[in-house]
Amino acid sequence: IARVGEGIVTTIGSSASHKDVLENPDAISKTVLDRSLDAGTAFQILSIDIADVDVG
């Protein structure tokens, strides 16, 4: 779970604006899966479903 959180923070932090992430929340999934954040763990990330993004 912490590694997925790392992917979320990395994606938002590397975006020009948080609005870019709101317009394309799949970028979070792409970052996590592309960086193989599940490597060396006892689990495998098959998919990430983002149901809602709230700014606040």
C-alpha positions in Angstrom: 0.0 0.0 0.0 2.8 2.4 0.8 4.4 1.8 -2.6 1.1 2.7 -4.3 1.0 5.8 -2.2 4.5 6.6 -3.4 3.2 6.3 -7.0 0.4 8.7 -6.2 2.7 11.3 -4.7 5.2 10.9 -7.5 2.6 11.4 -10.2 1.0 14.5 -8.6 4.4 15.9 -7.7 5.8 15.6 -11.2 2.7 17.1 -12.9 2.7 20.7 -13.9 -0.6 21.2 -12.0 -2.9 19.0 -10.0 -5.4 19.7 -12.7 -3.4 17.5 -15.0 -4.0 14.6 -12.7 -7.7 15.4 -12.3 -8.1 15.4 -16.1 -6.1 12.1 -16.4 -6.2 10.0 -13.2 -5.0 7.0 -15.2 -1.6 8.6 -15.0 -1.4 7.4 -11.4 -2.0 3.8 -12.5 0.5 4.1 -15.3 3.2 5.5 -13.0 2.7 2.7 -10.4 2.7 -0.1 -13.0 5.5 1.4 -15.1 7.8 1.7 -12.1 7.1 -1.9 -11.0 6.5 -0.8 -7.5 5.4 -4.3 -6.6 8.8 -5.8 -7.4 10.5 -7.7 -4.6 7.2 -8.0 -2.6 4.9 -10.9 -1.8 2.1 -9.3 -4.0 1.5 -8.3 -7.6 -0.4 -5.2 -8.6 -2.7 -6.3 -11.3 -4.7 -3.0 -11.7 -5.5 0.2 -9.9 -9.0 1.5 -10.0 -9.4 5.2 -9.1 -13.1 5.9 -8.3 -12.8 9.5 -7.3 -10.3 12.3 -6.8 -11.0 15.1 -4.3 -8.9 18.2 -4.0 -9.0 19.8 -0.6 
